[in-house]
Amino acid sequence: MLTEKICTALNKQLNNELYSAYLYLSMSSYAASIGLKGSANWFMVQYQEEMVHAMKFYNYINSRGEHVKLQAIAAPPEEFKNLLDMFEQTLNHELTITSSINDLTDLALSEKDHATNIFLQWFVTEQIEEEENDRDIIGKLKLIGDNGQGLLMLDSELATRVFVP
Ligand code: OFO
């Protein structure tokens, strides 16, 4: 069993992860529409990873004898300035996710819910990688600036990302 507070917070985080998936799906489509197929692939893999995150919360809530209460998923942005804008928005979004995972971990500790605390550790670690990946790509995009050839080279690199379930 979960306390009501924890259950509500886990359901909220499930919604956050579904929104993340939606956001990256929107970015994937936009990247494809401006001819950046490799970037579209990168965001599509990110979408798939977010669905895995969402399902981890879904399964955990059920495994503790509760049921999931799905909320509406907000519409993500549909227009972006360029690839740098997309990755800066991605990093900013991931920072808010890190903060919500930290708040959830604080709550689990204050409620003495050790199982939920252990469950959340995977996400604490995952967020380090999420932020690092975004920072690396933002750094490259800043170096590339207006250089079209550099952008195409980075796009080819982003095309190699594969989804590992
Ligand atoms: Fe689920 O890590 Fe991104 O949002």
Backbone and ligand atoms as CSV (ligand in chain L), in Angstrom:
chain,resi,resn,atom,element,x,y,z
A,1,MET,N,N,0.842,-1.208,0.000
A,1,MET,CA,C,0.000,0.000,0.000
A,1,MET,C,C,0.879,1.262,0.000
A,2,LEU,N,N,0.321,2.302,-0.562
A,2,LEU,CA,C,1.010,3.592,-0.583
A,2,LEU,C,C,0.185,4.597,0.206
A,3,THR,N,N,0.826,5.571,0.820
A,3,THR,CA,C,0.031,6.628,1.453
A,3,THR,C,C,-0.607,7.455,0.325
A,4,GLU,N,N,-1.671,8.160,0.680
A,4,GLU,CA,C,-2.370,8.946,-0.341
A,4,GLU,C,C,-1.449,10.000,-0.948
A,5,LYS,N,N,-0.641,10.608,-0.074
A,5,LYS,CA,C,0.294,11.650,-0.544
A,5,LYS,C,C,1.260,11.083,-1.585
A,6,ILE,N,N,1.842,9.923,-1.266
A,6,ILE,CA,C,2.821,9.309,-2.177
A,6,ILE,C,C,2.135,8.885,-3.470
A,7,CYS,N,N,0.945,8.299,-3.319
A,7,CYS,CA,C,0.223,7.817,-4.496
A,7,CYS,C,C,-0.086,8.980,-5.445
A,8,THR,N,N,-0.545,10.090,-4.882
A,8,THR,CA,C,-0.851,11.273,-5.696
A,8,THR,C,C,0.412,11.788,-6.383
A,9,ALA,N,N,1.512,11.825,-5.637
A,9,ALA,CA,C,2.768,12.339,-6.198
A,9,ALA,C,C,3.309,11.413,-7.298
A,10,LEU,N,N,3.159,10.097,-7.121
A,10,LEU,CA,C,3.628,9.158,-8.149
A,10,LEU,C,C,2.777,9.288,-9.420
A,11,ASN,N,N,1.468,9.465,-9.229
A,11,ASN,CA,C,0.588,9.667,-10.391
A,11,ASN,C,C,0.949,10.949,-11.129
A,12,LYS,N,N,1.311,11.980,-10.369
A,12,LYS,CA,C,1.700,13.259,-10.980
A,12,LYS,C,C,2.988,13.073,-11.786
A,13,GLN,N,N,3.926,12.298,-11.231
A,13,GLN,CA,C,5.182,12.081,-11.952
A,13,GLN,C,C,4.963,11.228,-13.203
A,14,LEU,N,N,4.029,10.305,-13.133
A,14,LEU,CA,C,3.671,9.530,-14.333
A,14,LEU,C,C,3.184,10.492,-15.421
A,15,ASN,N,N,2.372,11.454,-15.023
A,15,ASN,CA,C,1.888,12.446,-15.986
A,15,ASN,C,C,3.055,13.287,-16.530
A,16,ASN,N,N,3.995,13.647,-15.653
A,16,ASN,CA,C,5.168,14.422,-16.101
A,16,ASN,C,C,5.957,13.653,-17.158
A,17,GLU,N,N,6.105,12.338,-16.935
A,17,GLU,CA,C,6.880,11.522,-17.885
A,17,GLU,C,C,6.130,11.410,-19.224
A,18,LEU,N,N,4.810,11.310,-19.145
A,18,LEU,CA,C,4.030,11.253,-20.390
A,18,LEU,C,C,4.131,12.585,-21.135
A,19,TYR,N,N,4.149,13.689,-20.372
A,19,TYR,CA,C,4.330,14.991,-21.025
A,19,TYR,C,C,5.702,15.060,-21.687
A,20,SER,N,N,6.736,14.541,-21.002
A,20,SER,CA,C,8.087,14.521,-21.593
A,20,SER,C,C,8.044,13.781,-22.927
A,21,ALA,N,N,7.376,12.633,-22.937
A,21,ALA,CA,C,7.271,11.844,-24.172
A,21,ALA,C,C,6.606,12.676,-25.270
A,22,TYR,N,N,5.529,13.352,-24.910
A,22,TYR,CA,C,4.791,14.205,-25.863
A,22,TYR,C,C,5.682,15.317,-26.413
A,23,LEU,N,N,6.443,15.932,-25.499
A,23,LEU,CA,C,7.318,17.048,-25.893
A,23,LEU,C,C,8.335,16.579,-26.928
A,24,TYR,N,N,8.957,15.416,-26.680
A,24,TYR,CA,C,10.003,14.952,-27.595
A,24,TYR,C,C,9.415,14.408,-28.896
A,25,LEU,N,N,8.195,13.927,-28.823
A,25,LEU,CA,C,7.525,13.494,-30.049
A,25,LEU,C,C,7.264,14.708,-30.945
A,26,SER,N,N,6.860,15.811,-30.324
A,26,SER,CA,C,6.624,17.051,-31.063
A,26,SER,C,C,7.937,17.559,-31.676
A,27,MET,N,N,9.005,17.502,-30.898
A,27,MET,CA,C,10.308,17.966,-31.398
A,27,MET,C,C,10.794,17.069,-32.541
A,28,SER,N,N,10.532,15.775,-32.421
A,28,SER,CA,C,10.962,14.850,-33.472
A,28,SER,C,C,10.287,15.214,-34.793
A,29,SER,N,N,9.007,15.476,-34.726
A,29,SER,CA,C,8.269,15.816,-35.941
A,29,SER,C,C,8.777,17.138,-36.527
A,30,TYR,N,N,9.035,18.115,-35.638
A,30,TYR,CA,C,9.502,19.416,-36.128
A,30,TYR,C,C,10.877,19.273,-36.794
A,31,ALA,N,N,11.762,18.506,-36.138
A,31,ALA,CA,C,13.106,18.312,-36.709
A,31,ALA,C,C,13.003,17.669,-38.092
A,32,ALA,N,N,12.128,16.684,-38.227
A,32,ALA,CA,C,11.961,16.026,-39.539
A,32,ALA,C,C,11.455,17.033,-40.569
A,33,SER,N,N,10.575,17.932,-40.121
A,33,SER,CA,C,9.964,18.884,-41.060
A,33,SER,C,C,10.960,19.909,-41.587
A,34,ILE,N,N,12.087,20.111,-40.858
A,34,ILE,CA,C,13.092,21.055,-41.360
A,34,ILE,C,C,14.299,20.307,-41.941
A,35,GLY,N,N,14.111,19.025,-42.213
A,35,GLY,CA,C,15.138,18.256,-42.926
A,35,GLY,C,C,16.221,17.650,-42.050
A,36,LEU,N,N,16.050,17.723,-40.725
A,36,LEU,CA,C,17.069,17.166,-39.827
A,36,LEU,C,C,16.620,15.778,-39.360
A,37,LYS,N,N,16.790,14.815,-40.241
A,37,LYS,CA,C,16.284,13.457,-39.971
A,37,LYS,C,C,17.029,12.776,-38.812
A,38,GLY,N,N,18.323,13.071,-38.685
A,38,GLY,CA,C,19.080,12.464,-37.580
A,38,GLY,C,C,18.590,12.996,-36.236
A,39,SER,N,N,18.325,14.308,-36.181
A,39,SER,CA,C,17.809,14.911,-34.948
A,39,SER,C,C,16.417,14.364,-34.650
A,40,ALA,N,N,15.636,14.169,-35.715
A,40,ALA,CA,C,14.289,13.592,-35.547
A,40,ALA,C,C,14.410,12.206,-34.917
A,41,ASN,N,N,15.424,11.450,-35.352
A,41,ASN,CA,C,15.656,10.122,-34.768
A,41,ASN,C,C,16.010,10.237,-33.290
A,42,TRP,N,N,16.895,11.188,-32.958
A,42,TRP,CA,C,17.331,11.361,-31.561
A,42,TRP,C,C,16.117,11.642,-30.665
A,43,PHE,N,N,15.250,12.544,-31.127
A,43,PHE,CA,C,14.081,12.876,-30.308
A,43,PHE,C,C,13.070,11.722,-30.266
A,44,MET,N,N,13.012,10.940,-31.329
A,44,MET,CA,C,12.112,9.784,-31.321
A,44,MET,C,C,12.582,8.744,-30.305
A,45,VAL,N,N,13.907,8.545,-30.231
A,45,VAL,CA,C,14.452,7.618,-29.224
A,45,VAL,C,C,14.170,8.178,-27.820
A,46,GLN,N,N,14.294,9.497,-27.684
A,46,GLN,CA,C,14.021,10.119,-26.389
A,46,GLN,C,C,12.546,9.913,-26.005
A,47,TYR,N,N,11.681,10.052,-26.982
A,47,TYR,CA,C,10.244,9.777,-26.760
A,47,TYR,C,C,10.051,8.334,-26.236
A,48,GLN,N,N,10.729,7.388,-26.891
A,48,GLN,CA,C,10.580,5.981,-26.483
A,48,GLN,C,C,11.093,5.770,-25.057
A,49,GLU,N,N,12.205,6.440,-24.727
A,49,GLU,CA,C,12.753,6.307,-23.365
A,49,GLU,C,C,11.782,6.876,-22.329
A,50,GLU,N,N,11.151,8.002,-22.689
A,50,GLU,CA,C,10.200,8.602,-21.741
A,50,GLU,C,C,8.995,7.699,-21.515
A,51,MET,N,N,8.583,6.993,-22.558
A,51,MET,CA,C,7.470,6.050,-22.385
A,51,MET,C,C,7.878,4.915,-21.436
A,52,VAL,N,N,9.150,4.517,-21.514
A,52,VAL,CA,C,9.644,3.497,-20.566
A,52,VAL,C,C,9.600,4.072,-19.143
A,53,HIS,N,N,10.019,5.330,-18.981
A,53,HIS,CA,C,9.978,5.949,-17.651
A,53,HIS,C,C,8.540,5.973,-17.132
A,54,ALA,N,N,7.627,6.404,-18.006
A,54,ALA,CA,C,6.208,6.491,-17.600
A,54,ALA,C,C,5.706,5.115,-17.160
A,55,MET,N,N,6.062,4.082,-17.912
A,55,MET,CA,C,5.578,2.736,-17.589
A,55,MET,C,C,6.202,2.189,-16.310
A,56,LYS,N,N,7.397,2.676,-15.975
A,56,LYS,CA,C,7.994,2.262,-14.690
A,56,LYS,C,C,7.099,2.771,-13.548
A,57,PHE,N,N,6.641,4.036,-13.658
A,57,PHE,CA,C,5.743,4.567,-12.624
A,57,PHE,C,C,4.412,3.815,-12.641
A,58,TYR,N,N,3.889,3.574,-13.827
A,58,TYR,CA,C,2.619,2.854,-13.982
A,58,TYR,C,C,2.694,1.491,-13.266
A,59,ASN,N,N,3.734,0.739,-13.583
A,59,ASN,CA,C,3.870,-0.611,-13.003
A,59,ASN,C,C,4.135,-0.561,-11.497
A,60,TYR,N,N,4.903,0.447,-11.077
A,60,TYR,CA,C,5.209,0.536,-9.644
A,60,TYR,C,C,3.936,0.822,-8.840
A,61,ILE,N,N,3.119,1.750,-9.329
A,61,ILE,CA,C,1.878,2.086,-8.619
A,61,ILE,C,C,1.016,0.827,-8.473
A,62,ASN,N,N,0.891,0.074,-9.551
A,62,ASN,CA,C,0.102,-1.169,-9.496
A,62,ASN,C,C,0.740,-2.208,-8.574
A,63,SER,N,N,2.070,-2.275,-8.614
A,63,SER,CA,C,2.744,-3.295,-7.792
A,63,SER,C,C,2.565,-3.038,-6.299
A,64,ARG,N,N,2.227,-1.794,-5.932
A,64,ARG,CA,C,2.013,-1.471,-4.517
A,64,ARG,C,C,0.542,-1.537,-4.136
A,65,GLY,N,N,-0.262,-2.158,-5.008
A,65,GLY,CA,C,-1.663,-2.397,-4.662
A,65,GLY,C,C,-2.593,-1.229,-4.931
A,66,GLU,N,N,-2.098,-0.241,-5.694
A,66,GLU,CA,C,-2.942,0.919,-6.034
A,66,GLU,C,C,-3.254,0.868,-7.521
A,67,HIS,N,N,-4.048,1.820,-7.999
A,67,HIS,CA,C,-4.236,1.893,-9.442
A,67,HIS,C,C,-3.920,3.296,-9.942
A,68,VAL,N,N,-3.568,3.331,-11.211
A,68,VAL,CA,C,-3.141,4.576,-11.841
A,68,VAL,C,C,-4.343,5.473,-12.118
A,69,LYS,N,N,-4.168,6.754,-11.835
A,69,LYS,CA,C,-5.231,7.727,-12.164
A,69,LYS,C,C,-4.668,8.658,-13.225
A,70,LEU,N,N,-5.028,8.375,-14.457
A,70,LEU,CA,C,-4.468,9.148,-15.574
A,70,LEU,C,C,-5.089,10.542,-15.650
A,71,GLN,N,N,-4.225,11.529,-15.800
A,71,GLN,CA,C,-4.678,12.920,-15.940
A,71,GLN,C,C,-4.447,13.359,-17.388
A,72,ALA,N,N,-5.072,14.474,-17.755
A,72,ALA,CA,C,-4.864,15.013,-19.112
A,72,ALA,C,C,-3.385,15.372,-19.295
A,73,ILE,N,N,-2.894,15.150,-20.503
A,73,ILE,CA,C,-1.506,15.514,-20.816
A,73,ILE,C,C,-1.540,16.856,-21.544
A,74,ALA,N,N,-0.777,17.825,-21.032
A,74,ALA,CA,C,-0.768,19.157,-21.653
A,74,ALA,C,C,-0.196,19.077,-23.075
A,75,ALA,N,N,-0.648,19.980,-23.931
A,75,ALA,CA,C,-0.110,20.019,-25.302
A,75,ALA,C,C,1.292,20.629,-25.273
A,76,PRO,N,N,2.258,19.998,-25.922
A,76,PRO,CA,C,3.615,20.566,-25.962
A,76,PRO,C,C,3.703,21.653,-27.020
A,77,PRO,N,N,4.797,22.456,-27.013
A,77,PRO,CA,C,4.983,23.424,-28.104
A,77,PRO,C,C,5.092,22.699,-29.441
A,78,GLU,N,N,4.711,23.381,-30.516
A,78,GLU,CA,C,4.779,22.730,-31.841
A,78,GLU,C,C,5.710,23.442,-32.811
A,79,GLU,N,N,6.172,24.628,-32.416
A,79,GLU,CA,C,7.111,25.384,-33.267
A,79,GLU,C,C,8.373,25.648,-32.461
A,80,PHE,N,N,9.513,25.590,-33.135
A,80,PHE,CA,C,10.791,25.850,-32.463
A,80,PHE,C,C,11.632,26.726,-33.379
A,81,LYS,N,N,12.564,27.495,-32.768
A,81,LYS,CA,C,13.376,28.412,-33.586
A,81,LYS,C,C,14.385,27.640,-34.433
A,82,ASN,N,N,15.041,26.699,-33.814
A,82,ASN,CA,C,16.080,25.915,-34.497
A,82,ASN,C,C,16.466,24.752,-33.583
A,83,LEU,N,N,17.489,24.004,-33.977
A,83,LEU,CA,C,17.879,22.831,-33.184
A,83,LEU,C,C,18.418,23.230,-31.804
A,84,LEU,N,N,19.172,24.335,-31.761
A,84,LEU,CA,C,19.695,24.795,-30.462
A,84,LEU,C,C,18.533,25.108,-29.518
A,85,ASP,N,N,17.518,25.769,-30.039
A,85,ASP,CA,C,16.334,26.087,-29.234
A,85,ASP,C,C,15.699,24.797,-28.697
A,86,MET,N,N,15.610,23.784,-29.543
A,86,MET,CA,C,15.000,22.514,-29.117
A,86,MET,C,C,15.800,21.878,-27.985
A,87,PHE,N,N,17.133,21.884,-28.127
A,87,PHE,CA,C,17.939,21.249,-27.077
A,87,PHE,C,C,17.992,22.099,-25.809
A,88,GLU,N,N,17.915,23.430,-25.954
A,88,GLU,CA,C,17.874,24.252,-24.733
A,88,GLU,C,C,16.552,24.025,-23.992
A,89,GLN,N,N,15.463,23.904,-24.760
A,89,GLN,CA,C,14.177,23.612,-24.114
A,89,GLN,C,C,14.192,22.218,-23.481
A,90,THR,N,N,14.898,21.286,-24.152
A,90,THR,CA,C,15.002,19.927,-23.611
A,90,THR,C,C,15.737,19.944,-22.273
A,91,LEU,N,N,16.878,20.654,-22.228
A,91,LEU,CA,C,17.635,20.715,-20.974
A,91,LEU,C,C,16.802,21.382,-19.878
A,92,ASN,N,N,16.150,22.498,-20.209
A,92,ASN,CA,C,15.326,23.179,-19.197
A,92,ASN,C,C,14.233,22.263,-18.680
A,93,HIS,N,N,13.633,21.519,-19.598
A,93,HIS,CA,C,12.577,20.596,-19.173
A,93,HIS,C,C,13.149,19.509,-18.264
A,94,GLU,N,N,14.304,18.968,-18.642
A,94,GLU,CA,C,14.905,17.906,-17.818
A,94,GLU,C,C,15.291,18.421,-16.427
A,95,LEU,N,N,15.670,19.701,-16.333
A,95,LEU,CA,C,15.987,20.264,-15.011
A,95,LEU,C,C,14.738,20.297,-14.134
A,96,THR,N,N,13.569,20.577,-14.751
A,96,THR,CA,C,12.332,20.567,-13.940
A,96,THR,C,C,11.987,19.126,-13.537
A,97,ILE,N,N,12.297,18.169,-14.420
A,97,ILE,CA,C,12.031,16.760,-14.077
A,97,ILE,C,C,12.953,16.315,-12.930
A,98,THR,N,N,14.220,16.710,-13.002
A,98,THR,CA,C,15.147,16.384,-11.910
A,98,THR,C,C,14.617,16.926,-10.592
A,99,SER,N,N,14.127,18.159,-10.652
A,99,SER,CA,C,13.613,18.776,-9.434
A,99,SER,C,C,12.381,18.027,-8.915
A,100,SER,N,N,11.503,17.579,-9.818
A,100,SER,CA,C,10.309,16.858,-9.346
A,100,SER,C,C,10.682,15.474,-8.798
A,101,ILE,N,N,11.707,14.845,-9.383
A,101,ILE,CA,C,12.176,13.545,-8.835
A,101,ILE,C,C,12.780,13.763,-7.442
A,102,ASN,N,N,13.531,14.853,-7.292
A,102,ASN,CA,C,14.112,15.152,-5.971
A,102,ASN,C,C,13.021,15.408,-4.934
A,103,ASP,N,N,11.988,16.156,-5.315
A,103,ASP,CA,C,10.884,16.432,-4.381
A,103,ASP,C,C,10.182,15.134,-3.981
A,104,LEU,N,N,10.011,14.262,-4.978
A,104,LEU,CA,C,9.340,12.994,-4.723
A,104,LEU,C,C,10.186,12.134,-3.779
A,105,THR,N,N,11.501,12.157,-3.968
A,105,THR,CA,C,12.402,11.397,-3.092
A,105,THR,C,C,12.349,11.956,-1.667
A,106,ASP,N,N,12.328,13.279,-1.543
A,106,ASP,CA,C,12.189,13.902,-0.213
A,106,ASP,C,C,10.907,13.434,0.454
A,107,LEU,N,N,9.831,13.389,-0.322
A,107,LEU,CA,C,8.539,12.977,0.229
A,107,LEU,C,C,8.594,11.515,0.695
A,108,ALA,N,N,9.188,10.648,-0.140
A,108,ALA,CA,C,9.294,9.232,0.234
A,108,ALA,C,C,10.061,9.080,1.551
A,109,LEU,N,N,11.130,9.882,1.705
A,109,LEU,CA,C,11.921,9.796,2.943
A,109,LEU,C,C,11.120,10.309,4.133
A,110,SER,N,N,10.412,11.432,3.929
A,110,SER,CA,C,9.664,11.979,5.064
A,110,SER,C,C,8.486,11.095,5.447
A,111,GLU,N,N,7.978,10.324,4.494
A,111,GLU,CA,C,6.864,9.400,4.789
A,111,GLU,C,C,7.382,8.022,5.233
A,112,LYS,N,N,8.702,7.897,5.320
A,112,LYS,CA,C,9.349,6.620,5.670
A,112,LYS,C,C,8.937,5.488,4.720
A,113,ASP,N,N,8.779,5.831,3.449
A,113,ASP,CA,C,8.428,4.827,2.425
A,113,ASP,C,C,9.739,4.408,1.735
A,114,HIS,N,N,10.389,3.423,2.331
A,114,HIS,CA,C,11.719,3.032,1.843
A,114,HIS,C,C,11.659,2.353,0.483
A,115,ALA,N,N,10.597,1.615,0.217
A,115,ALA,CA,C,10.465,0.952,-1.089
A,115,ALA,C,C,10.381,1.994,-2.206
A,116,THR,N,N,9.589,3.045,-1.974
A,116,THR,CA,C,9.469,4.093,-3.002
A,116,THR,C,C,10.792,4.834,-3.151
A,117,ASN,N,N,11.467,5.041,-2.036
A,117,ASN,CA,C,12.778,5.686,-2.103
A,117,ASN,C,C,13.733,4.870,-2.984
A,118,ILE,N,N,13.758,3.561,-2.788
A,118,ILE,CA,C,14.642,2.701,-3.595
A,118,ILE,C,C,14.198,2.733,-5.068
A,119,PHE,N,N,12.904,2.667,-5.307
A,119,PHE,CA,C,12.384,2.732,-6.681
A,119,PHE,C,C,12.865,4.011,-7.380
A,120,LEU,N,N,12.870,5.112,-6.644
A,120,LEU,CA,C,13.216,6.407,-7.250
A,120,LEU,C,C,14.703,6.573,-7.536
A,121,GLN,N,N,15.545,5.747,-6.902
A,121,GLN,CA,C,16.996,5.905,-7.099
A,121,GLN,C,C,17.394,5.771,-8.573
A,122,TRP,N,N,16.709,4.864,-9.279
A,122,TRP,CA,C,17.005,4.677,-10.709
A,122,TRP,C,C,16.818,6.000,-11.466
A,123,PHE,N,N,15.757,6.723,-11.096
A,123,PHE,CA,C,15.458,7.985,-11.785
A,123,PHE,C,C,16.464,9.081,-11.406
A,124,VAL,N,N,16.919,9.055,-10.148
A,124,VAL,CA,C,17.911,10.043,-9.715
A,124,VAL,C,C,19.160,9.902,-10.593
A,125,THR,N,N,19.593,8.666,-10.812
A,125,THR,CA,C,20.773,8.396,-11.638
A,125,THR,C,C,20.512,8.724,-13.106
A,126,GLU,N,N,19.344,8.343,-13.573
A,126,GLU,CA,C,18.984,8.577,-14.980
A,126,GLU,C,C,19.017,10.068,-15.315
A,127,GLN,N,N,18.588,10.904,-14.369
A,127,GLN,CA,C,18.537,12.342,-14.643
A,127,GLN,C,C,19.936,12.925,-14.853
A,128,ILE,N,N,20.951,12.340,-14.222
A,128,ILE,CA,C,22.327,12.831,-14.435
A,128,ILE,C,C,22.667,12.672,-15.917
A,129,GLU,N,N,22.358,11.486,-16.447
A,129,GLU,CA,C,22.662,11.177,-17.854
A,129,GLU,C,C,21.837,12.054,-18.807
A,130,GLU,N,N,20.558,12.232,-18.464
A,130,GLU,CA,C,19.686,13.041,-19.327
A,130,GLU,C,C,20.250,14.463,-19.473
A,131,GLU,N,N,20.608,15.055,-18.342
A,131,GLU,CA,C,21.111,16.432,-18.384
A,131,GLU,C,C,22.462,16.493,-19.112
A,132,GLU,N,N,23.315,15.510,-18.847
A,132,GLU,CA,C,24.647,15.510,-19.454
A,132,GLU,C,C,24.551,15.412,-20.982
A,133,ASN,N,N,23.704,14.516,-21.469
A,133,ASN,CA,C,23.532,14.367,-22.927
A,133,ASN,C,C,23.123,15.699,-23.560
A,134,ASP,N,N,22.163,16.366,-22.913
A,134,ASP,CA,C,21.666,17.629,-23.474
A,134,ASP,C,C,22.758,18.695,-23.471
A,135,ARG,N,N,23.511,18.761,-22.363
A,135,ARG,CA,C,24.586,19.769,-22.287
A,135,ARG,C,C,25.633,19.523,-23.365
A,136,ASP,N,N,25.975,18.257,-23.594
A,136,ASP,CA,C,26.982,17.931,-24.624
A,136,ASP,C,C,26.522,18.425,-25.999
A,137,ILE,N,N,25.271,18.151,-26.310
A,137,ILE,CA,C,24.766,18.532,-27.645
A,137,ILE,C,C,24.650,20.055,-27.757
A,138,ILE,N,N,24.215,20.714,-26.689
A,138,ILE,CA,C,24.125,22.187,-26.704
A,138,ILE,C,C,25.522,22.784,-26.935
A,139,GLY,N,N,26.527,22.220,-26.271
A,139,GLY,CA,C,27.910,22.690,-26.439
A,139,GLY,C,C,28.339,22.584,-27.893
A,140,LYS,N,N,28.036,21.454,-28.516
A,140,LYS,CA,C,28.416,21.273,-29.926
A,140,LYS,C,C,27.671,22.265,-30.805
A,141,LEU,N,N,26.391,22.451,-30.537
A,141,LEU,CA,C,25.590,23.370,-31.372
A,141,LEU,C,C,26.098,24.804,-31.254
A,142,LYS,N,N,26.589,25.174,-30.087
A,142,LYS,CA,C,27.118,26.532,-29.920
A,142,LYS,C,C,28.417,26.696,-30.712
A,143,LEU,N,N,29.220,25.629,-30.723
A,143,LEU,CA,C,30.460,25.684,-31.507
A,143,LEU,C,C,30.148,25.762,-33.006
A,144,ILE,N,N,29.125,25.036,-33.416
A,144,ILE,CA,C,28.739,24.981,-34.837
A,144,ILE,C,C,28.217,26.336,-35.316
A,145,GLY,N,N,27.456,27.017,-34.459
A,145,GLY,CA,C,26.895,28.325,-34.829
A,145,GLY,C,C,26.103,28.246,-36.118
A,146,ASP,N,N,26.490,29.085,-37.095
A,146,ASP,CA,C,25.759,29.132,-38.372
A,146,ASP,C,C,26.366,28.230,-39.440
A,147,ASN,N,N,27.294,27.381,-39.050
A,147,ASN,CA,C,27.977,26.531,-40.033
A,147,ASN,C,C,27.080,25.350,-40.436
A,148,GLY,N,N,26.538,25.430,-41.644
A,148,GLY,CA,C,25.598,24.416,-42.134
A,148,GLY,C,C,26.212,23.029,-42.213
A,149,GLN,N,N,27.491,22.987,-42.627
A,149,GLN,CA,C,28.153,21.684,-42.752
A,149,GLN,C,C,28.306,21.018,-41.367
A,150,GLY,N,N,28.655,21.851,-40.390
A,150,GLY,CA,C,28.786,21.339,-39.016
A,150,GLY,C,C,27.456,20.799,-38.521
A,151,LEU,N,N,26.380,21.508,-38.843
A,151,LEU,CA,C,25.043,21.083,-38.409
A,151,LEU,C,C,24.681,19.729,-39.031
A,152,LEU,N,N,25.018,19.577,-40.308
A,152,LEU,CA,C,24.708,18.299,-40.978
A,152,LEU,C,C,25.533,17.158,-40.396
A,153,MET,N,N,26.782,17.472,-39.998
A,153,MET,CA,C,27.617,16.426,-39.380
A,153,MET,C,C,27.033,16.001,-38.034
A,154,LEU,N,N,26.587,16.983,-37.262
A,154,LEU,CA,C,25.980,16.644,-35.965
A,154,LEU,C,C,24.688,15.855,-36.188
A,155,ASP,N,N,23.932,16.273,-37.203
A,155,ASP,CA,C,22.672,15.567,-37.497
A,155,ASP,C,C,22.959,14.092,-37.824
A,156,SER,N,N,24.042,13.845,-38.561
A,156,SER,CA,C,24.408,12.451,-38.884
A,156,SER,C,C,24.761,11.682,-37.614
A,157,GLU,N,N,25.436,12.383,-36.690
A,157,GLU,CA,C,25.796,11.724,-35.415
A,157,GLU,C,C,24.519,11.375,-34.631
A,158,LEU,N,N,23.547,12.280,-34.628
A,158,LEU,CA,C,22.314,12.047,-33.870
A,158,LEU,C,C,21.468,10.929,-34.502
A,159,ALA,N,N,21.744,10.679,-35.787
A,159,ALA,CA,C,21.023,9.595,-36.492
A,159,ALA,C,C,21.428,8.224,-35.976
A,160,THR,N,N,22.573,8.147,-35.288
A,160,THR,CA,C,23.074,6.829,-34.864
A,160,THR,C,C,22.489,6.377,-33.522
A,161,ARG,N,N,21.767,7.267,-32.858
A,161,ARG,CA,C,21.215,6.876,-31.543
A,161,ARG,C,C,20.171,5.769,-31.710
A,162,VAL,N,N,20.287,4.743,-30.906
A,162,VAL,CA,C,19.287,3.661,-30.997
A,162,VAL,C,C,18.578,3.477,-29.658
A,163,PHE,N,N,17.359,3.081,-29.738
A,163,PHE,CA,C,16.570,2.824,-28.533
A,163,PHE,C,C,16.970,1.476,-27.942
A,164,VAL,N,N,17.377,1.493,-26.694
A,164,VAL,CA,C,17.698,0.236,-26.010
A,164,VAL,C,C,16.643,0.038,-24.921
A,165,PRO,N,N,15.716,-0.898,-25.145
A,165,PRO,CA,C,14.624,-1.056,-24.182
A,165,PRO,C,C,15.114,-1.524,-22.805
L,1,OFO,FE1,FE,12.017,10.835,-17.874
L,1,OFO,O1,O,13.606,11.681,-18.052
L,1,OFO,FE2,FE,13.345,12.960,-19.298
L,1,OFO,O2,O,11.866,13.716,-18.742
